[in-house]
Amino acid sequence: MNALLAERWYYEEPSRTEGTARIEEIRGDVGEGLLVRLDRTLFYPEGGGQPCDSGEIEGCRVVDVQEIEGFVWHRLDDDSGRCAGFRAGDVVQLRIDGWRRRDHTQQHTGQHLLSAVLEQEHGIHTLSFHLGTTYSTIDISAPAFDEELAGTVAAEVEAMIRTPVPVIVHYCPPEDVNSFRLRKKPPVDESVIRIVEIGGYDWSPCGGTHLVSTGDLRLLELLSWERYKGNTRLYFVAGDRAVAMLHAIHDTAQKAAAAFGTGLADLGERAASIAARIAEQDRRIRRLVQERAVMEASMMHAAQPEGVLVFDQADRSSEEAAETAKAAAALGRVALVQCRSEHAVIVQQPQQAAPSAQLGVLLKPVLASCNGKGGGGPAFFRASFSSDEDMTAFIQHALTLLDSGSSQH
């Protein structure tokens, strides 16, 4: 048997989740995270875009696994105190998280299949791979990616899942690495190079765990893509993770259809109709808010011909307050609007008054002295506060300055 396989069960028996091993070496202290090296291990060490396995060694939690100078080291986080009794030569029970291993294996094989299709059918190279907890990503040598290409790639991947081919692992030596048509260059500093083959279709050097057939993937779904550093980043899920996501989406869609009073088949059309109606209502509300602001500003302007127009709005948003200030400024008046619901103050003046009395310059020092946040430019200023006392103090100081500026004007 290959020595590498004998020491690393995750290569020899990737579906195995339990076994025993002998402790070869221990480093560190229990309280600082004990490092343990075994004569053989179930635990896959982090590498090649694939996270490490998690699990337990003799009841002690394994929180990290790394390969260092050719050896696999397990970092233990012992809450039970069992690690304190570990000694070199002890035989210990190993148990890995089987769901995590299967998930990582499915995502990694899914990445190989996706990368193979992109390379073989479209001449697009995979630049990097990251296996995440919710989705995985690959960066590919494509400056652009679109719906049409995504649909084509998805169909090609699905065909190789629907009509499965074996996933075969080769070791070089004893096999000759030059006999394989590799998708990427092999590492130059390893004595044994592991080649993962997808049924006579793709060959790639890889140290990760893999399924035995593309059919075991069950499903691969392209989620989205984006431009990234001049190339494209693809987001995808595969295997049980993709199936679970599909079930969750279906459940959510059914609930949405029921809430909208329609069937699942008509959900898209109904949602678009409701969205259009909401957009029209938003536009109508916006017009009404603006009309109300103009009316209130006009009434205040007529009732108070001079000085700063002050509005106290207890139950309105800062956006509505800003409309009131804007309407007053359009009448040639300086306005201060207090928005109590958000502890905010909006100040606005006519643009023609800005050169002689810039609000930002005038009010910024007052804002700092009243523990407020915000700012503005020549004709508009917005401030927010954490307390009524600070807001009231700001308003008093601001009105003194604004009234002084108005009298000089």
C-alpha positions in Angstrom: 0.0 0.0 0.0 1.2 3.5 -0.7 2.7 5.0 2.5 0.8 8.2 1.9 -2.5 6.3 1.8 -1.6 4.3 4.9 -1.0 7.4 7.0 -4.0 9.4 5.6 -7.4 7.7 5.8 -9.1 10.7 4.1 -7.4 9.6 0.9 -7.7 5.8 1.4 -11.3 5.8 2.7 -12.8 9.3 2.3 -16.2 8.2 3.6 -14.8 6.8 6.8 -15.6 8.8 9.9 -14.2 6.8 12.8 -10.9 4.9 13.6 -8.1 4.6 16.1 -4.5 5.9 15.8 -1.4 6.2 18.0 0.0 9.5 19.2 3.5 10.1 17.8 4.2 13.5 19.2 2.7 16.2 21.4 3.5 19.9 21.4 2.3 22.9 23.5 0.3 23.1 26.7 -3.3 22.1 27.3 -4.5 25.6 28.1 -2.8 27.1 25.0 -4.2 24.6 22.4 -2.4 21.3 22.3 -0.8 20.1 19.0 -0.9 16.4 18.3 0.7 14.3 15.6 -0.6 10.8 14.9 0.7 7.8 13.1 -2.3 8.0 10.8 -5.3 10.3 10.7 -8.9 10.7 9.4 -8.6 14.5 9.6 -8.1 16.4 6.3 -5.7 19.4 6.8 -6.6 22.7 5.4 -5.3 23.3 1.9 -6.1 23.8 -1.8 -9.1 26.0 -1.0 -10.7 23.3 1.1 -11.1 23.8 4.9 -9.9 21.2 7.4 -12.1 18.5 9.0 -13.5 19.0 12.5 -14.3 16.3 15.1 -12.8 14.8 18.2 -9.7 12.9 19.3 -10.6 10.8 22.4 -13.4 13.2 23.2 -11.2 16.3 22.8 -12.4 18.8 20.2 -10.2 19.3 17.1 -10.4 23.0 16.1 -7.7 23.1 13.4 -5.7 20.7 11.2 -2.6 21.8 9.3 0.1 20.1 7.3 3.5 21.3 8.4 6.7 20.1 6.8 5.0 16.9 5.6 3.2 16.0 8.9 -0.4 16.5 9.8 -0.9 18.4 13.1 -4.2 18.5 15.0 -4.9 21.4 17.3 -7.1 20.4 20.3 -9.3 22.7 22.4 -10.0 20.7 25.5 -12.9 21.8 27.7 -13.2 18.4 29.4 -9.6 18.2 30.6 -9.0 14.8 28.8 -6.1 16.2 26.8 -4.0 16.6 30.0 -3.5 12.8 30.1 -2.3 12.4 26.6 1.1 10.8 26.1 3.2 9.8 23.1 2.4 6.1 22.3 -1.3 6.3 23.5 -3.9 4.8 21.2 -6.8 7.2 20.8 -10.2 7.1 19.1 -10.7 9.5 16.2 -14.1 10.8 15.1 -14.7 13.4 12.3 -17.8 15.4 11.5 -19.2 13.2 8.7 -21.6 15.8 7.4 -18.8 18.4 7.1 -16.5 16.0 5.3 -19.3 15.0 2.8 -20.2 18.6 2.2 -16.6 19.7 1.5 -16.1 16.6 -0.7 -19.1 17.5 -2.8 -18.2 21.2 -3.1 -14.6 20.2 -4.1 -15.7 17.7 -6.7 -18.3 20.2 -7.9 -15.5 22.7 -8.4 -13.5 20.3 -10.4 -16.4 19.5 -12.7 -17.4 23.1 -13.1 -13.8 24.1 -13.9 -13.4 21.2 -16.3 -16.5 22.3 -18.3 -15.3 25.9 -18.4 -11.8 24.8 -19.6 -12.7 22.0 -22.0 -15.8 23.6 -23.6 -15.1 27.3 -23.4 -11.3 27.7 -23.0 -11.8 29.5 -19.6 -9.2 28.8 -17.0 -9.8 28.6 -13.3 -7.5 30.9 -11.4 -8.5 30.2 -7.7 -11.0 28.3 -5.6 -12.5 29.0 -2.2 -14.9 26.7 -0.3 -17.1 28.7 2.0 -19.7 27.8 4.6 -22.7 29.0 2.5 -21.4 29.0 -1.0 -18.1 28.4 -2.9 -16.4 30.6 -5.5 -14.0 30.2 -8.3 -12.2 33.1 -10.1 -12.0 32.5 -13.8 -10.1 34.1 -16.7 -13.2 35.6 -18.3 -13.5 39.4 -18.5 -17.3 39.0 -19.0 -19.9 36.4 -18.1 -23.6 36.5 -18.9 -26.9 34.7 -18.5 -26.6 32.9 -21.8 -23.1 31.5 -21.0 -24.3 30.6 -17.4 -27.2 28.6 -18.8 -24.9 26.8 -21.3 -22.4 25.9 -18.6 -25.1 24.8 -16.1 -26.6 22.5 -18.8 -23.2 20.9 -19.6 -22.4 20.3 -15.9 -25.9 18.8 -15.4 -25.4 16.4 -18.3 -22.3 14.9 -16.5 -24.2 14.6 -13.3 -27.3 13.0 -15.0 -25.0 10.6 -16.9 -22.3 10.0 -14.3 -18.7 9.2 -14.9 -16.2 7.9 -12.3 -13.8 10.2 -10.4 -10.5 8.4 -10.3 -7.4 9.2 -8.2 -3.9 8.6 -9.6 -0.5 8.8 -7.8 2.7 9.8 -9.5 4.9 8.0 -9.0 4.4 5.1 -9.6 2.4 6.6 -12.5 4.1 9.0 -14.9 2.7 12.6 -14.5 3.5 13.3 -18.1 1.0 10.7 -19.3 -1.9 12.9 -18.1 -3.3 15.9 -20.0 -3.4 18.2 -16.9 -5.6 21.2 -16.7 -3.1 23.0 -14.6 0.6 22.6 -13.8 1.5 20.1 -11.0 3.5 21.2 -7.9 7.2 20.9 -8.3 8.2 20.3 -4.7 6.3 17.1 -3.9 7.6 13.6 -4.3 4.1 12.1 -4.8 1.7 14.1 -7.0 -2.0 13.2 -6.7 -4.0 13.5 -9.9 -7.8 13.6 -9.8 -9.5 12.4 -13.1 -13.1 13.0 -14.1 -13.9 10.0 -16.3 -11.5 10.6 -19.2 -12.6 14.2 -19.4 -10.4 16.2 -17.0 -7.2 15.7 -15.1 -6.0 18.0 -12.4 -3.4 17.8 -9.6 -5.2 18.1 -6.3 -4.8 17.1 -2.7 -8.4 17.4 -1.7 -11.1 14.9 -0.9 -13.4 13.8 -3.7 -16.5 11.7 -4.6 -16.2 8.5 -6.5 -18.7 9.6 -9.2 -20.0 12.8 -10.6 -23.5 11.4 -10.0 -22.9 11.7 -6.2 -22.9 15.5 -6.7 -26.8 15.3 -7.1 -26.9 19.0 -8.2 -24.7 22.0 -8.9 -26.2 25.5 -9.1 -24.6 28.6 -10.3 -25.8 31.4 -8.0 -24.3 34.6 -9.4 -21.2 36.2 -10.8 -19.3 39.5 -10.7 -16.4 41.3 -12.1 -13.3 40.8 -10.0 -9.8 42.2 -10.7 -10.4 42.2 -14.5 -11.8 38.6 -14.4 -15.0 37.0 -13.2 -15.9 35.5 -9.8 -18.5 32.7 -9.9 -20.6 31.7 -6.9 -22.0 28.2 -6.7 -23.3 25.4 -4.5 -23.2 21.7 -5.1 -24.4 18.4 -3.6 -26.6 18.2 -0.5 -26.0 21.9 0.1 -27.6 22.7 -3.3 -30.5 20.4 -2.7 -31.2 22.0 0.7 -31.1 25.4 -0.9 -33.5 24.3 -3.6 -35.9 23.0 -1.0 -35.6 26.2 1.0 -36.3 28.4 -2.0 -39.3 26.3 -3.0 -40.7 26.6 0.6 -40.2 30.3 0.5 -41.8 30.6 -2.9 -44.8 28.7 -1.7 -45.3 30.9 1.3 -44.9 34.0 -0.9 -47.5 32.7 -3.4 -49.9 32.0 -0.5 -49.4 35.5 0.8 -50.1 37.0 -2.6 -53.1 34.8 -3.1 -51.8 33.1 -6.2 -50.3 29.8 -7.4 -46.6 29.0 -7.5 -46.6 29.1 -11.3 -48.0 32.7 -11.3 -45.8 34.0 -8.5 -43.4 35.9 -10.8 -46.2 37.7 -12.7 -48.1 38.5 -9.5 -44.9 39.8 -7.7 -44.1 42.0 -10.7 -47.6 43.4 -10.7 -47.5 44.2 -7.0 -44.1 45.8 -7.3 -45.3 48.1 -10.1 -48.3 49.1 -7.9 -46.1 49.8 -4.9 -43.8 51.9 -7.1 -46.8 53.9 -8.3 -48.0 54.4 -4.8 -44.5 55.5 -3.7 -44.6 58.1 -6.4 -48.0 59.3 -5.4 -47.0 59.6 -1.7 -43.9 61.5 -2.7 -46.0 64.0 -4.6 -48.4 64.4 -1.7 -45.5 64.9 0.7 -44.1 67.6 -1.6 -47.5 69.3 -1.9 -48.0 69.3 1.9 -44.5 70.7 2.4 -45.3 73.6 -0.1 -48.6 74.3 1.6 -47.1 74.3 5.1 -44.2 76.5 4.0 -46.5 78.9 2.3 -48.8 79.2 5.3 -45.8 79.8 7.7 -44.3 82.3 5.2 -47.6 84.3 5.1 -48.0 84.2 8.9 -44.4 85.1 9.7 -43.0 87.6 7.1 -39.6 87.9 8.7 -36.9 85.8 10.4 -36.2 82.1 10.3 -39.1 79.8 9.7 -39.1 77.1 12.4 -41.0 73.8 11.9 -41.5 71.2 14.7 -42.4 67.9 13.2 -42.9 65.2 15.8 -44.1 62.2 13.7 -42.4 62.7 10.4 -39.2 61.3 8.8 -36.1 63.3 8.1 -36.9 62.9 4.4 -40.2 64.6 4.9 -38.5 67.3 7.0 -36.1 68.0 4.2 -39.0 68.5 1.8 -40.5 71.2 4.1 -37.1 72.9 4.4 -36.7 72.8 0.6 -40.2 74.3 0.0 -39.4 77.2 2.4 -36.1 77.9 0.8 -37.9 78.1 -2.6 -39.9 81.0 -1.1 -36.7 82.8 -0.3 -36.7 81.9 3.4 -34.3 80.3 5.8 -35.9 77.3 7.4 -35.1 75.1 10.4 -37.1 71.8 10.7 -37.0 69.7 13.8 -37.6 66.0 13.2 -38.3 64.6 16.7 -38.8 61.0 15.7 -35.2 60.7 14.5 -33.6 63.4 16.7 -32.6 65.3 13.5 -32.5 68.9 12.5 -32.6 70.1 8.9 -31.5 73.6 8.0 -31.8 75.1 4.5 -31.6 78.5 3.0 -32.0 80.0 -0.5 -29.1 79.3 -2.9 -28.6 83.1 -3.4 -28.0 83.5 0.3 -25.3 80.8 0.4 -22.2 83.0 -0.6 -22.7 85.4 2.3 -23.7 82.9 5.0 -22.6 79.4 4.3 -24.5 77.0 6.6 -21.6 74.5 6.8 -19.2 77.1 8.0 -21.7 78.7 10.3 -23.2 75.6 12.0 -20.4 73.0 12.2 -18.8 74.5 15.3 -22.2 74.6 17.0 -22.8 70.9 16.1 -19.5 69.9 17.7 -20.3 71.7 21.0 -23.7 70.0 21.2 -22.4 66.4 20.7 -24.1 66.1 17.3 -23.2 64.4 14.0 -23.7 65.6 10.5 -22.7 68.4 8.2 -23.6 70.2 5.1 -22.6 72.7 2.4 -23.4 76.4 1.7 -27.2 76.0 1.5 -28.1 72.8 3.3 -27.2 71.3 6.7 -28.3 68.1 8.5 -27.6 67.3 12.1 -28.5 64.3 14.3 -28.3 63.8 18.1 -28.6 61.1 20.7 -30.7 63.1 23.1 -33.4 65.8 23.2 -31.2 68.0 25.3 -28.4 68.2 22.8 -30.9 68.7 20.0 -32.6 71.6 21.8 -29.3 73.2 22.6 -28.2 73.1 19.0 -31.5 74.6 17.8 -31.2 77.5 20.3 -27.6 78.3 19.2 -28.4 77.8 15.5 -31.4 80.2 15.6 -29.3 82.9 17.3 -26.7 82.7 14.5 -29.4 82.4 11.7 -31.5 85.3 13.0 -28.3 87.4 13.2 -27.5 86.5 9.6 -31.0 87.2 8.5 -31.1 90.7 10.1 -27.8 91.6 8.5 -29.2 90.3 5.2 
